[in-house]
Amino acid sequence: MSLNICRLTFRYNSILTSRSKVPFQACLIYRQKHSIVQQKTQNVSTISVPISINTQNEKVQEIKNCSNELDSSFENTKEAFKSKTNFELIRGLLVFHLCSIDFLVRNNQRILQFMRKFLGAALFKRILKLSFYGHFVAGENTKELLPIVRKMRKFGVQSIMDYSVESDSLQNIEEKAASEIVCEKKILKITEKEFDKILKIFTKCIDTVANATKREGFAAIKLTALGRPHLFTKYSEMIVQIQTFFKAVTGSTDDDIFLNKISKEEFLKRLEEFQIKIDNQVFEDWFKMLDSDDDGFIDYYDWEALVNEKKELIQMFTSFNVKTGRIEPLIQQFTDIEEKEFANMKNRLIYLADYAKEKGVGIMVDAEQTYYQPAISQITIDLMKKYNQDSCQIMNTYQAYLKTTLSNIEIDLRLSQRENFYFGCKLVRGAYMEEESKRAMDRGYENPINPSYEATNEMYDKCLNRIIKEHHNEKNKNKISVMVASHNEESIRNAIQILKDEIIAPSDNVIYFAQLYGMCDQISFSLGQAGYSAFKYVPYGPVEEVLPYLSRRALENGSMLQNLEKERKLLWKELKRRILSGHLIYKVPSE
């Protein structure tokens, strides 16, 4: 019997709020049961790793050696800034000083726009490359990028390369197309060409990582660079509506949603409470289709398969809109054009993942704004299912400043157990705090951000401890990798202590460390030269298109004055040391 014949008509509007009011920005990140592509991958490890350590004693000795080499106060400026010229030290001092001036930080976008208009495009670009751009961005293209990546590698620091064109710039592609041509099909043709160009840029980025890092690096990918941001917003809303439906039926909360499941009988009972009349046979066929392990229950992971199943499964759910007097879909869906766009975006991703695997390069998917994030995270978990069978080829990003981060990590860890794939995580504090808080206030939903910096620190530590605990779980043993992406020295010291306490050697590839290019070199290079797995997140891209990234860097740095003050003191300390020792012209060592 076709599932279209009978629908579950929801006459109780309280089950789900309307699409315009669903605060999906603050909801859980969602996952799906089926991977983007069902084919199994070949058993080929892509990220090369050191020879495994066979004995506990060898692990303990490696940990001890690294610890003895590391100045955990991160104040050895001679080692920390060994790779920097005097000009780079002076530029860093100037940039950090400007970032500490609140007026400049708060008005940086208007100041940059004025400078561009007053100076002209050519001079504006040159000044930026000598200052902010040059400090925080490695270059406009892979040719400029390669020497910097190779230089860092000489000092023990690997690279995560990121084409830092953000959704602000990418949105212009869609707006430009829409302003020129009204026809949706022609808009699709224009935007798809632009995203195909970005795909080529990402493949060049992967080539650069492979050539410069000897198969030990990552390429960072923003998914909104491969498809219209509108698609991610709409897909995120679909995911959250499906999740909200499950919570309504099972009585779940954000914290226990992954623990709950519901039997066929209980499901029917709940539908009766919502005054829903259905054909029992149709419902039984539908229930059986979702019950993947045939245990008589639908759990969270069965339920979320709805988002990627055939439309008929979602079309069963409708509600009566009292305002319009019409029966409408309870869960929105893509139009035919959007379906095609979304499929194209996924095909680009699969091409990139295959290409990166062939080149021995890992892919790190960036976190973005919460109104994109449910879709981004679900797609990334799909990629993990396919590509993380033998190694940690794909890593997802989790932002500890969100209230739901620990729950999201718990959901994904349990899924990795259930479906037996490597769990890869980059753990950050977060990059869109002010934007998210303002949006929540403007739209009247609960702020998804933790109430204080201290609460975010607590969340960060809880998440890291939970992930490391999973490393000792027999089901996931040695199938966990976490990148401690932090500028907080206490978080770094905490992670180092975990390595000692849990007897995890740096070469086990369980814990990596990462900081942004242009920030906290005293941490990155001290770790790298001591033998830890240290990385720099290295942005690159055309000056004009990277301005949103630079603007965000300025805002973030302005909120990190305490850390900046130490870094400025260390830069000045090293500059004075060189001058007093006669190094007015400092030559970077070749090794």
N, C-alpha and C positions, 0 to 999 in steps of 0.2 A: 504494500500500500504506500503510495507516495506520501511523504511527510508534509507535502503542501496541502493535502486534502483537509487535514484537521490541524488547527492551531490552538495553542494554549493562550486564550485571550485574557489578559490581565485587566480586570476592571477596578483593581485596587491601586490607585496611583501612588499610594504611599510606599509601595515596595521599592520603587526606584524614583529618585528625583528626576526631573526633566533634564535633558542633555545640557541645556544652557546653565543649569545650576550645579551640575555634578562637579565637586571640587577634586577632579582627578589629579590635579597637581600635587595634592597631599596624600594620595593613596599609595598603596603598595605597588611595587614593581611586579609586573606579571610575567609569567613564563608560559610556554606552551608544551604540550605533550609530544607533538610531532616535530621533527626537525624540518628546516626549510627544504632540504633535499634529502630523500630517503636513502640514497645510495650509500653503501659503506665505503669508508676510506681505506686505502692501503695502509698496512702496518709499517709506516715510515716515520721515524722520529725526525722532527724538523729543527728544533732548537738544539744545537750541539752543546753538550755538557761535559764537564771534566770527568775523568775516570772515577767511578764510584769508589767510596771508601769502604773497605771490607770489614774493618774491625772497629769496635767501640774505642779502643785506645788511639787509633789513628784519628778518629773524629775528635776526641778530646784534645789531642795534640794540635790539630789544625785550629780548633777554636781558641786554644791557649796562645798559639803563635799570632793569630789575628788580633787578639785582645792586647797582647804585649806591644804590638806595633802601633796600636791606635791611641791617640791622645783623646780620651773621651770628653775632655773639656772643650775640644774643637777650637783651640787657641794657638796652635802651632802654625803661624802665618807663613813661615818659610816653606813648609810642605803644602799648605792649603792653596797658596797662590803661586806655586812654582810655574804653573802653565800660563800665567798672565804677564803681559808686558806692562811697563810703567804707564803707558797711555791707557791701557785697559783699567788699571787701578784708579787712575785719576778720573776717568769717565764714570766708573762705578761710584766713586765718592760724590760726583756731581749729580748723577741720576738719583741716588738714594737721598741726597739732601733735598732735591726738588720734590721727591715723593713724600717727604715729611712736611711739606707746606700744604696745609689743609685747603687753602683757597685754590691752589693749582690743581690739586687732586680732584676736588669737587667739580671744577669747571674745565677739566682737561679736554673734553670733547669740543666745547666751544672755542677754547684756546687753539686747539689743533686746526679747527676749521678756519679761524681767523688767520693763523700763520700761513696756511696753504693759499688763502686768497691774497694775502698781502705780499708774500714772498714769491708766489708762482710755483708751479708744480715741480720744476727742476730743482730750484734752490731748497724748497721745502723738503723734498726727498733727500737731498744731500745732508741737510742739517739733522734730519731724523736718523739717518744711517750713522752719523757721527755721535749720536746721543742715545735716545731711548731705544730706537729700533736696533741700533748696533749692540746695545747692551743686552736686550731681552730676546732678540731674534737673530738666528745664525746666518741668514742670507735670503735672497729672493728666489734662488733656485738651487738645484742639487749641485751645480758646479761650484757655487759659493759655499755650499754646506759641507762638501766633502773634506776640505783641509781642516776645518774646525773639528769635525767628528774624529778624524784620524789623530789630531793633536790630543784630544781628550783621552783617546784610547791608550796613548803612550803613557798616560798618568793613571791608568787603572779604572777609568770611567767609561762605561759603554753608553749607547745612545738610544733614546726613544724619539724617533723623528716624527714631527707633526706638521702637516700643512695647515697652518693656523688661519684659515679663512672661515670665519664663524657664521652662524646663521643670519646675523645682521646683514652681512654682505651677500650671502647666498639668497636671501629673501629678495634682493634686488633683481635677481635673474627672473623670478616669477613675476614681480611687479612690472618689470620692463616689458616682458612678453605680453602681459595683460593689457598694458597701456597701448601697445602697438596693434594688437590683433584681438578681436573679441571672440572669435571662434575657439572653443575649448580644444578641439583637435589640433589646431595650429599652435596654440600655446604649448600643448604637449610636445609638438615637434621641436619648438624652439628650446624649451627647458631640457628636453632629453639630450639634445646636442651639447648643451652646456655641461650637463652632468657627466656625459661621456668624456668631455675634455678633462674634467677633474679626475675621472677614473685613470686616465693616462698619467696625470700628475702623481697619483698615488702609486702607480706601478713603478714610476721612476724613483719615487721615494724608497720603495722596497729594494730596488736595484742598488741605491746608494747605501742602504743599511747593509746589504749583503757584501758589497765591495769594500766598505770601510770597516766593518766590525767583525769580519771573518765568522759570520753566521752566529753571532751572539747578541744581536740587537732586536729591537722591536720597531714597528711602524705604528704610529698612533693614527686612528681613523675616526673622523666625525661622520656619523651616519647621515646627518642632515646635509652633508656635502654631496651625497649620492642620490638624493631624491628631494622633492619639494618638502619644505618644513611642514606645510599644511597636511601632508600625508601622515606624518608622525603625530601631529596633534590629534587628528581624527582617529588614527589607529589606537593611540593611547586612551582616548575616550571610550572606544569600543571595549578595550581590555578592562578598564575600570568599571564599566557598566556590567560586564559579565561577572566581575569579582563582587560587585555590590549585590547582584542578584543571588550569588552563592551565599553571601553573608546573611541576606534576608531569609533564605530558605533554611539555613542550618543554624542561625543564631550565632554565627562566628564573630570574632573581633579581629582586628589587625594582628594581634599577638598570637592568636591560636588558630587562625584560619587553616594553616597547613596540617593541623592535627585532626580536624573534623571531617567526618564523612557521614553520608546519609543513605539509608536503605530505601528500597523502592516503596515499601509500605509507609515509611515515615514521610517520604517525599509526597506521596499521594495525600496523606493526612494534612501536610502543610499547605498543599494546593487547595484543599477543601476549606481550610481556615481563611485562605485568601479569596474564597468564593469563586474558584475556577473550576469550570466543568470541562472534562476532557473525555476523549474516547480511550478506554483502558488499553485496547490492543495497540493503538498508535503510541501511547505513552510507554508501553512495555517494550516495543521495538526501539524507541528512542533511548530509553534507559539502558538497554542491553548494548546499544551502539557505543554509549559513553563509558560503560563499565569495562575498562580495558583489561583488567586482570580477572574478570568474571567471578568476583567474590561476593556479588550481591549488594555492593555499596558503590556510591560515587564519592570520591574524595576530591580534594582541591585540584590535584594534578589531572584527574580525569575531566573535571569540570572545565578547566581552562582550555582544554582542547577545542572547545566551542569556537574560540576566536579564529582558528585556522581551518575549521571543517567546512563542509559545503554550506552554502547559504541556507539550504533547507532547514538545517539544524537550528540556525538563529531565527529564521523567519517564523518558526513555530511560536515565538514569543512576541506577543503584541499587547498593547494596552489601549484603553479607551481614553482619548484626550477630551476632557470635559469642555475645554475652551473651543476646540475646533469641531467637536462632535464627530470625530473620525477615529477609526481604528488605525493605530500607527505602530511601527516597529518599536519594541521595547529597547532593542539594541541597534544602534545605527550601523549602516554598512557602507562600503565603498560603492561609488558609481562604477559603471563599466570602464570609463576612462581612468578612474583612480585605481581600479583593479590592475589595469595594464601598466600604469606608472609604478605601482607597488611591486609588481612582478619584475619590471625592468630594474628597479632599485635592488631587489634581492639577487637578481642575476649578476649585477655589478659586484655585489658583495661576495658572491660565490666565486666569481672570477678572481677577485683580489685574494681571497683566502687560498684558493688553489695555487695562485702565482706565488704567494708568500711561502706556502708550504714547500713548493718546488725549490725556492731560493734559500730555504732554511731560515726564514725570518718570522718572528712572532708578530701577531696583530694585537694591539691594545685598543679597545673601543672606548672612546672618551665618554664620560658622563656629560649631559647637557641639561638644559632647563627642565624642571619637573613636568612641564606640559608636553615635552617630547619623551621623557625618560621611560615611562612604562613600555612604549613601543621599542625604544632602543635596547632596553634590557632584555626584553623577550626575544628579540631578533638575535641578540648576542648569545643568549643561552642556547638558541637553536644552533648557532655556529659551533658552540662548544660541544654539543651533542655529536656533531658530525666530525669535527676536526680534533677534538681533544681525547681521542681514544687511546693514543699511545704517548702523548706528551702534552705539555701546556702550550698549545699553538695559539689559542685565543684567550685573552684576558678581558674581563668586564671591570668597570669602574664603579665603586661605591662611595658615596659622599656622606661622611660621618656627621655633617651638620644637619642632616635630615632626621626627623624623629623616627622614621620607619626603617632606618638602615639596618639595624640588627635583625629585625624581622625578615627583611628582604634577603639578607645573607643566610639566615636560617633556612628559608624556603629553598634557596639555590643549593645549599650544601646537602639538604635532604634529597633534592632532585638528582644531584650528582651521585649520591649513594644508590638511588633507585635505578638510575639508567647507566651507571658505571662509566662516567667520564671524568677527566681531570678538571678540578675546579681551579680556575685562575682568577685572581682578584687583585686589582690595584685599589688600595685603600687611601682615600684622600679626605681632607676636611671639607672641601667644597669651594666652588668658585662663583656662585651666583647669589650670594646671600642677600645683598641689598635689593637686587632685582626681584627675587622671590618674595621677600617680605613686603615690598611695595605692591606687588601684584596681588598678594593675598589680602592686603588691606583694601585695595581698590575694588576687588571683586567680592569681598565679604565672606571669604572662607577662612578656616583656621590656618594660621601660619605654619607651613611645613617645617620650618627651621627650628632647631633647638633653641631654648630661651636664652642661653648664655654661652660664652666661649668655654667656660668650665664644663658645661653640659656636653658640648661637642667633644671636648677632650675625653670625658668619661665614656662617651659613645665610641670614640676611636679606640680606646683601650679595650673596651668590651668586645668590639668586633674583632680586633686582632687576636685576643685571647680565645675567642670562640673558634676562629679559623685554625689556630694552632692546635686547639683541642681536637679538632677533626683530623689533624695529621696523624694522631695516634689511634683513630678509629680503625678497626680492622677492615671495614668495608672501603674506607678511603685512604688507607695507609699508603704514604708516598705518592698520593695523587692530589696534593695540595700545593699551590704556589701563591704566595701573597707578596705584593710589592708595597712596602711601607713608603708611600709617597708623601713625605712630610718635611716641613722646614722646622718643626718643633724639636729641639734638641732632646727634651725629655722623652718624647715618643721614640726617638732613635735609640737612646740609651736603654729604654724599656725593651725594645725589640732585640737589642744586643744581649741583654740579660736573659731574655727568653731563649735565645740560641744557646747560651751557656747552660741554663737550667734544664732545658729539654734535650741537651746534647744533640743539637742540630748543627752540622757543619755548614759554612757558607757554600761549599761545593755541592751540598745536597739539593740546592736550588729550591728550597722551601721559602726562604725569606730573601727578598731583594730590597734595595733601598733606592729611592729616586728623589731628586729635587729639580726644580725648574732651572733651565739655562739662565744665567745671569743672577741667580740667587743662591745663597748658602753654599758657596764653593768651599768654605771651611769644613762643611759636613761631607759633601760629595767626594772631594779629592782626598780628604783624610781617610774616609772609608775605603775608597778604591785602592789607595796605596798601601793600606793595611791588609788587603786581601779579601775584603767583603765584596759582595756583588752590588756594585754601585752604578747608578744610571743617572744621566741627565735627560730631562724632557726638553727636546731641542725643537723649537718652533722655526718655521721658515715660510716664506710666501711674499708676494709683491707688497711693497710698502703701503700703498693705498688700501689694499684689501685686508691687511693685517692690523689696521688701526683699531677695530673693535677689540682685538686681543690686547693691544697695547693699552687701551683705555681701561680694560679690566685689570691688567697688571698694576696700573697706577692706583686704582681704587683699592685693590687688595693690599698693596704695599703700604698705603696710607693707614690701613687698619692693623698693620703689623709693626708699629713704630718701635716697640721694645726690641724685637728681633733685628730690625734695621739698624737701631742704634749700636748694637754689638757688632754687626757686620761693617758698619762705617768705621768703627774704632779699629777693627782688625785690618781693614784696607789701609787706613792711615798709619797704623803701626808697621805694616809691611813696607809701605812706601818710605817711611822714615828710616827703617832698617836698611833698605837698599841705598838710600842717599848717603847715610852715614858710613856705609861700608864701601862707598865709591862706585856704586852701580847706577850712575846717572842714566846710562843706556843699558837696559837689562835685556839679555839675550835668553830666550826660553831654551832650556836644555833639550837636547834631541832625544833623550831617554828619560 
